[in-house]
Structures are given as structure tokens and as C-alpha cells.
Amino acid sequence: MSGRLSGKTAVITGGASGIGRATVELFLAEGANVVIGDVQDALGASVAQTSPNAVYQHADVTREADVKALIDAAVERFGRIDILFSNAGAAERDEGFASIDEASFNRVMQLHLASALYGIKHAEPHMRAQKSGAIITTSSVAAEGTTYGPILYSIAKSAVLHMTRLAAVRLAADKVRVNAIQPGLIATAIFGRALGLDQETSEAKAAVMGSIAELMQPLPVAGQGRDIAEAVLYLASDASRFVTGQSFCVDGGLTAGQVPNPEGGVFKPLADLFGVDPA
Ligand SMILES: NC(=O)c1ccc[n+]([C@@H]2O[C@H](COP(=O)([O-])OP(=O)(O)OC[C@H]3O[C@@H](n4cnc5c(N)ncnc54)[C@H](O)[C@@H]3O)[C@@H](O)[C@H]2O)c1
């Protein structure tokens, strides 16, 4: 199928890499105009160069003025904004509560929470006026389990979920929908970058993440940016016209639970403890 976003204009933050880049590519293939915002200018510009329907603009999403400017750019260049995918993000090493301070708290909350809040604030007037719009925020499985992400990151991603519901209710009367995507483990540069590697090396390392996928979640495949992009496409398109205030875990079954021990199933540890043959 194609053309599911024909005539629509999208703003995608963090579109230079990973999930954002995969979403830019899918949205363009589905007929959207796309404004890409990122801080990796050369990479972002190279993604935009693949289509006359894409433009790149430098935007540090921790700065409200930059987020507003991205939305203004969509309206000036393409006449409207129909979709906002607040996706930009990064991870940091987790060294426990003792390592958290005012600076790290503000940094992580600005990047993951305030950025999406600024997006809602500045997309809202345009979307309300046209009586349509789809905003997709980016949470994470880290908002579900306590061991899926760093502490501050997990707090921010949890707050994104509640903010998404708050916005969905406030904007619904004008048929503006707000939903969140919750990626599981997706093979992108984010992990290498968090460990201090450069973008190119991080992307190369992400390509080998499939080898550990079956240790991480029930489906023994590595999640790719495209897997998230497909879900974001649904939330962005008219196919989801009756969906708002929801969050969508796309995680290979990670949040559904652990795979039982293949020898003896869920009762194996108890059977061992009781000295009984689990079969
Ligand atoms: N990869 C995963 O496993 C995973 C899981 C759950 C949630 N997420 C979330 O998905 C989103 C995308 O992550 P990804 O895995 O594609 O990572 P990625 O590193 O491949 O891409 C993130 C992009 O965001 C950009 N960015 C970072 N800080 C920015 C800023 N201040 N302003 C503008 N752009 C900025 C980066 O330059 C990069 O292009 C993030 O919000 C991340 O927290 C990822």
C-alpha cells in the first residue's frame, strides 16, 4: 500500500538517525512532506536530499524556540502541519541515584519530556485551527519495567506517557489525536552513542545487535527502526482516526514477559527446589 499520508505534512525530530530516519523514509514513501529536525546537520541534510518533499532544519529540541521554528517551517514551506513525531533522544550511562544531580536531571528531562511538551504547545494552534492532526510522542518500554533503561531516562519516558494522555484529552474536541509509541530494544546508534562511540561506529555496531536479540525478548529477532516507523505510520494516518490517548509497545514481546525455561517450563525452578521431576 502507498499514499497513506498523501497531502499531509509531518515534522519529525531526530530524523537523522535510527527510528526517526526510518520514519522519514516511510512517510516520504507514503506521500507525506517531511520537515526533519536534528542536531546532526550533515546527516540530517543527507536524509532530506533523498526527496524533493523533505527539508532539513537544525533544531536542538531542548530549546523551545527551535521546536517552534520547525513547526513554523512546515507551515511556511508546505502550508500546514498534520503530523508531529517527537522522537529525538539520546541515552546516558546509568550510575545509580548517587550520580544524579540538578544538571543531569535538567538535561534528561529537557531532552525527553520538555521537547515533546514544546512540540504539543506549538503544533496545537495549527492543528486545532484545521480541526485535525496527529501528535506522536516517544516513550519507551522503560516506562513499563524498572530495568529497561537508566533511572532519569525511565522517569522522563514515564512522564511522557501521562503528558500524552493529558494532551489527548485537551485536544480531542478539535479532532487532534495524541498517542505515544513505546519502542523496545531497537538496533540503532543510540546504544553506541551512549557508550561514547561516534555515529558511524555506533550504526555499524547496531547492525550486529541481532545476535543478542533472543536473550532480550521473546521474539528472537532484532527490532529495527522500520518496525517502529510502521506503528508510527498507523498512529499518524487516518487509519487510527478513533485512537487517542494511547501508548503502543512495539517490543518483540519484551513487556509481555520472559520466555519460560525450555526444559521444565515455568515450574522448573520450583520442581528443582522440591526435588521433583518437572516432566
Ligand atoms: N533504540 C531503542 O532501543 C529505543 C528504545 C526505546 C525508546 N527509544 C527512543 O526512540 C527515540 C529515537 O532513538 P533512536 O534509537 O532512533 O536513536 P538514534 O541515536 O539513532 O537517533 C536519535 C536522533 O536524535 C537526535 N538528537 C539527539 N539529541 C537531540 C537534540 N537535543 N535535538 C535534536 N535532535 C537530537 C540524534 O542526533 C539522532 O539523530 C529516542 O527518543 C529514544 O529514547 C529508543
The ligand as a Tripos MOL2 file, in Angstrom:
@<TRIPOS>MOLECULE
LIG
   44    48     1     0     0
SMALL
NO_CHARGES

@<TRIPOS>ATOM
      1 N1         16.6220    2.2820   20.1940 N.am      1 LIG1
      2 C1         15.9060    1.8500   21.2030 C.2       1 LIG1
      3 O1         16.0660    0.7040   21.6350 O.2       1 LIG1
      4 C2         14.8620    2.7390   21.8460 C.ar      1 LIG1
      5 C3         14.0200    2.1720   22.8040 C.ar      1 LIG1
      6 C4         13.0540    2.9550   23.4140 C.ar      1 LIG1
      7 C5         12.9370    4.2910   23.0670 C.ar      1 LIG1
      8 N2         13.7850    4.8240   22.1400 N.ar      1 LIG1
      9 C6         13.6220    6.2400   21.8360 C.3       1 LIG1
     10 O2         13.4820    6.4120   20.4400 O.3       1 LIG1
     11 C7         13.9520    7.7060   20.0760 C.3       1 LIG1
     12 C8         14.8920    7.5900   18.8980 C.3       1 LIG1
     13 O3         16.0310    6.8530   19.3010 O.3       1 LIG1
     14 P1         16.9370    6.0050   18.2890 P.3       1 LIG1
     15 O4         17.1070    4.6760   18.8860 O.co2     1 LIG1
     16 O5         16.4450    6.1340   16.9080 O.co2     1 LIG1
     17 O6         18.3450    6.7830   18.4830 O.3       1 LIG1
     18 P2         19.3610    7.4100   17.4330 P.3       1 LIG1
     19 O7         20.5540    7.8080   18.2280 O.co2     1 LIG1
     20 O8         19.5760    6.5100   16.2770 O.co2     1 LIG1
     21 O9         18.5920    8.6960   16.9070 O.3       1 LIG1
     22 C9         18.2970    9.7680   17.7650 C.3       1 LIG1
     23 C10        18.4010   11.0610   16.9700 C.3       1 LIG1
     24 O10        18.0400   12.1500   17.8580 O.3       1 LIG1
     25 C11        18.9560   13.1980   17.6300 C.3       1 LIG1
     26 N3         19.0500   14.0740   18.7970 N.ar      1 LIG1
     27 C12        19.6420   13.8190   19.9910 C.ar      1 LIG1
     28 N4         19.5750   14.8970   20.7840 N.ar      1 LIG1
     29 C13        18.9170   15.8550   20.0750 C.ar      1 LIG1
     30 C14        18.5330   17.1910   20.3420 C.ar      1 LIG1
     31 N5         18.8240   17.7910   21.5180 N.pl3     1 LIG1
     32 N6         17.8640   17.8820   19.3890 N.ar      1 LIG1
     33 C15        17.5690   17.2900   18.2000 C.ar      1 LIG1
     34 N7         17.9270   16.0420   17.8720 N.ar      1 LIG1
     35 C16        18.5990   15.3410   18.8070 C.ar      1 LIG1
     36 C17        20.2700   12.4940   17.3320 C.3       1 LIG1
     37 O11        21.1860   13.3670   16.6650 O.3       1 LIG1
     38 C18        19.8240   11.3350   16.4690 C.3       1 LIG1
     39 O12        19.8150   11.6830   15.1000 O.3       1 LIG1
     40 C19        14.5630    8.3120   21.3370 C.3       1 LIG1
     41 O13        13.6370    9.1800   21.9460 O.3       1 LIG1
     42 C20        14.8060    7.1030   22.2110 C.3       1 LIG1
     43 O14        14.8170    7.4250   23.5830 O.3       1 LIG1
     44 C21        14.7370    4.0890   21.5220 C.ar      1 LIG1
@<TRIPOS>BOND
     1     1     2 1
     2     2     3 2
     3     2     4 1
     4     4     5 ar
     5     4    44 ar
     6     5     6 ar
     7     6     7 ar
     8     7     8 ar
     9     8     9 1
    10     8    44 ar
    11     9    10 1
    12     9    42 1
    13    10    11 1
    14    11    12 1
    15    11    40 1
    16    12    13 1
    17    13    14 1
    18    14    15 2
    19    14    16 1
    20    14    17 1
    21    17    18 1
    22    18    19 2
    23    18    20 1
    24    18    21 1
    25    21    22 1
    26    22    23 1
    27    23    24 1
    28    23    38 1
    29    24    25 1
    30    25    26 1
    31    25    36 1
    32    26    27 ar
    33    26    35 ar
    34    27    28 ar
    35    28    29 ar
    36    29    30 ar
    37    29    35 ar
    38    30    31 1
    39    30    32 ar
    40    32    33 ar
    41    33    34 ar
    42    34    35 ar
    43    36    37 1
    44    36    38 1
    45    38    39 1
    46    40    41 1
    47    40    42 1
    48    42    43 1
@<TRIPOS>SUBSTRUCTURE
     1 LIG1         1 GROUP 0 **** ****
